[in-house]
Amino acid sequence: MQRQVPVKERHQLQRWRTLFIIGSAIFYPCVHWPSPL
């Protein structure tokens, strides 16, 4: 039996995942390719 996830909760999860992906995309190069900024 599968638990129904509220639409609001699912949307919030999606938003956090998007933020995490964007953050990783910005943060990852900074760690692996240090720039003189």
Backbone atoms as SQL, in Angstrom:
CREATE TABLE atoms (id INTEGER PRIMARY KEY, chain TEXT, resi INTEGER, resn TEXT, atom TEXT, x REAL, y REAL, z REAL);
INSERT INTO atoms VALUES
  (1, 'A', 1, 'MET', 'N', 0.838, -1.196, 0.000),
  (2, 'A', 1, 'MET', 'CA', 0.000, 0.000, 0.000),
  (3, 'A', 1, 'MET', 'C', 0.880, 1.256, 0.000),
  (4, 'A', 2, 'GLN', 'N', 0.588, 2.138, -0.921),
  (5, 'A', 2, 'GLN', 'CA', 1.419, 3.334, -1.097),
  (6, 'A', 2, 'GLN', 'C', 0.790, 4.539, -0.419),
  (7, 'A', 3, 'ARG', 'N', 1.627, 5.297, 0.298),
  (8, 'A', 3, 'ARG', 'CA', 1.137, 6.493, 0.985),
  (9, 'A', 3, 'ARG', 'C', 0.993, 7.640, -0.008),
  (10, 'A', 4, 'GLN', 'N', -0.155, 8.299, 0.034),
  (11, 'A', 4, 'GLN', 'CA', -0.379, 9.439, -0.854),
  (12, 'A', 4, 'GLN', 'C', 0.370, 10.662, -0.321),
  (13, 'A', 5, 'VAL', 'N', 1.246, 11.199, -1.137),
  (14, 'A', 5, 'VAL', 'CA', 1.995, 12.387, -0.738),
  (15, 'A', 5, 'VAL', 'C', 1.216, 13.630, -1.140),
  (16, 'A', 6, 'PRO', 'N', 0.950, 14.530, -0.187),
  (17, 'A', 6, 'PRO', 'CA', 0.229, 15.775, -0.498),
  (18, 'A', 6, 'PRO', 'C', 0.931, 16.552, -1.614),
  (19, 'A', 7, 'VAL', 'N', 0.139, 17.196, -2.452),
  (20, 'A', 7, 'VAL', 'CA', 0.699, 17.930, -3.595),
  (21, 'A', 7, 'VAL', 'C', 1.667, 19.008, -3.114),
  (22, 'A', 8, 'LYS', 'N', 1.296, 19.683, -2.022),
  (23, 'A', 8, 'LYS', 'CA', 2.136, 20.766, -1.513),
  (24, 'A', 8, 'LYS', 'C', 3.489, 20.228, -1.075),
  (25, 'A', 9, 'GLU', 'N', 3.455, 19.093, -0.384),
  (26, 'A', 9, 'GLU', 'CA', 4.694, 18.494, 0.113),
  (27, 'A', 9, 'GLU', 'C', 5.582, 18.067, -1.059),
  (28, 'A', 10, 'ARG', 'N', 4.955, 17.473, -2.067),
  (29, 'A', 10, 'ARG', 'CA', 5.705, 17.012, -3.228),
  (30, 'A', 10, 'ARG', 'C', 6.318, 18.200, -3.963),
  (31, 'A', 11, 'HIS', 'N', 5.574, 19.280, -4.054),
  (32, 'A', 11, 'HIS', 'CA', 6.068, 20.475, -4.731),
  (33, 'A', 11, 'HIS', 'C', 7.263, 21.051, -3.983),
  (34, 'A', 12, 'GLN', 'N', 7.186, 21.019, -2.643),
  (35, 'A', 12, 'GLN', 'CA', 8.270, 21.542, -1.815),
  (36, 'A', 12, 'GLN', 'C', 9.522, 20.689, -2.014),
  (37, 'A', 13, 'LEU', 'N', 9.330, 19.374, -2.060),
  (38, 'A', 13, 'LEU', 'CA', 10.458, 18.465, -2.285),
  (39, 'A', 13, 'LEU', 'C', 11.110, 18.771, -3.623),
  (40, 'A', 14, 'GLN', 'N', 10.280, 19.007, -4.630),
  (41, 'A', 14, 'GLN', 'CA', 10.790, 19.306, -5.967),
  (42, 'A', 14, 'GLN', 'C', 11.599, 20.596, -5.961),
  (43, 'A', 15, 'ARG', 'N', 11.093, 21.581, -5.202),
  (44, 'A', 15, 'ARG', 'CA', 11.781, 22.868, -5.138),
  (45, 'A', 15, 'ARG', 'C', 13.130, 22.718, -4.448),
  (46, 'A', 16, 'TRP', 'N', 13.176, 21.947, -3.367),
  (47, 'A', 16, 'TRP', 'CA', 14.434, 21.735, -2.653),
  (48, 'A', 16, 'TRP', 'C', 15.429, 21.011, -3.538),
  (49, 'A', 17, 'ARG', 'N', 14.941, 20.023, -4.309),
  (50, 'A', 17, 'ARG', 'CA', 15.829, 19.271, -5.199),
  (51, 'A', 17, 'ARG', 'C', 16.392, 20.193, -6.275),
  (52, 'A', 18, 'THR', 'N', 15.547, 21.088, -6.791),
  (53, 'A', 18, 'THR', 'CA', 16.009, 22.038, -7.804),
  (54, 'A', 18, 'THR', 'C', 17.067, 22.977, -7.228),
  (55, 'A', 19, 'LEU', 'N', 16.805, 23.473, -6.013),
  (56, 'A', 19, 'LEU', 'CA', 17.770, 24.353, -5.347),
  (57, 'A', 19, 'LEU', 'C', 19.092, 23.631, -5.127),
  (58, 'A', 20, 'PHE', 'N', 18.997, 22.359, -4.749),
  (59, 'A', 20, 'PHE', 'CA', 20.201, 21.570, -4.487),
  (60, 'A', 20, 'PHE', 'C', 21.014, 21.383, -5.770),
  (61, 'A', 21, 'ILE', 'N', 20.309, 21.109, -6.872),
  (62, 'A', 21, 'ILE', 'CA', 20.981, 20.913, -8.161),
  (63, 'A', 21, 'ILE', 'C', 21.660, 22.200, -8.610),
  (64, 'A', 22, 'ILE', 'N', 20.954, 23.327, -8.474),
  (65, 'A', 22, 'ILE', 'CA', 21.533, 24.617, -8.862),
  (66, 'A', 22, 'ILE', 'C', 22.726, 24.943, -7.977),
  (67, 'A', 23, 'GLY', 'N', 22.570, 24.716, -6.678),
  (68, 'A', 23, 'GLY', 'CA', 23.660, 24.979, -5.745),
  (69, 'A', 23, 'GLY', 'C', 24.881, 24.125, -6.066),
  (70, 'A', 24, 'SER', 'N', 24.641, 22.860, -6.390),
  (71, 'A', 24, 'SER', 'CA', 25.740, 21.967, -6.740),
  (72, 'A', 24, 'SER', 'C', 26.430, 22.442, -8.016),
  (73, 'A', 25, 'ALA', 'N', 25.630, 22.876, -8.982),
  (74, 'A', 25, 'ALA', 'CA', 26.180, 23.333, -10.255),
  (75, 'A', 25, 'ALA', 'C', 27.087, 24.543, -10.053),
  (76, 'A', 26, 'ILE', 'N', 26.740, 25.388, -9.070),
  (77, 'A', 26, 'ILE', 'CA', 27.560, 26.577, -8.790),
  (78, 'A', 26, 'ILE', 'C', 28.748, 26.220, -7.907),
  (79, 'A', 27, 'PHE', 'N', 28.499, 25.366, -6.905),
  (80, 'A', 27, 'PHE', 'CA', 29.502, 25.079, -5.887),
  (81, 'A', 27, 'PHE', 'C', 30.555, 24.087, -6.377),
  (82, 'A', 28, 'TYR', 'N', 30.124, 23.102, -7.156),
  (83, 'A', 28, 'TYR', 'CA', 31.019, 22.034, -7.616),
  (84, 'A', 28, 'TYR', 'C', 32.241, 22.553, -8.370),
  (85, 'A', 29, 'PRO', 'N', 32.050, 23.410, -9.384),
  (86, 'A', 29, 'PRO', 'CA', 33.224, 23.938, -10.105),
  (87, 'A', 29, 'PRO', 'C', 34.147, 24.738, -9.198),
  (88, 'A', 30, 'CYS', 'N', 33.590, 25.451, -8.221),
  (89, 'A', 30, 'CYS', 'CA', 34.409, 26.251, -7.309),
  (90, 'A', 30, 'CYS', 'C', 35.363, 25.352, -6.528),
  (91, 'A', 31, 'VAL', 'N', 34.885, 24.160, -6.184),
  (92, 'A', 31, 'VAL', 'CA', 35.700, 23.232, -5.398),
  (93, 'A', 31, 'VAL', 'C', 36.736, 22.548, -6.282),
  (94, 'A', 32, 'HIS', 'N', 36.323, 22.157, -7.480),
  (95, 'A', 32, 'HIS', 'CA', 37.194, 21.337, -8.320),
  (96, 'A', 32, 'HIS', 'C', 38.091, 22.158, -9.240),
  (97, 'A', 33, 'TRP', 'N', 37.622, 23.347, -9.562),
  (98, 'A', 33, 'TRP', 'CA', 38.456, 24.225, -10.395),
  (99, 'A', 33, 'TRP', 'C', 38.554, 25.585, -9.730),
  (100, 'A', 34, 'PRO', 'N', 39.443, 25.750, -8.751),
  (101, 'A', 34, 'PRO', 'CA', 39.565, 27.016, -8.023),
  (102, 'A', 34, 'PRO', 'C', 39.894, 28.170, -8.970),
  (103, 'A', 35, 'SER', 'N', 39.088, 29.191, -8.925),
  (104, 'A', 35, 'SER', 'CA', 39.335, 30.355, -9.777),
  (105, 'A', 35, 'SER', 'C', 39.851, 31.509, -8.928),
  (106, 'A', 36, 'PRO', 'N', 40.666, 32.389, -9.503),
  (107, 'A', 36, 'PRO', 'CA', 41.269, 33.502, -8.753),
  (108, 'A', 36, 'PRO', 'C', 40.306, 34.655, -8.528),
  (109, 'A', 37, 'LEU', 'N', 39.028, 34.337, -8.282),
  (110, 'A', 37, 'LEU', 'CA', 38.058, 35.402, -8.053),
  (111, 'A', 37, 'LEU', 'C', 38.058, 35.795, -6.580);
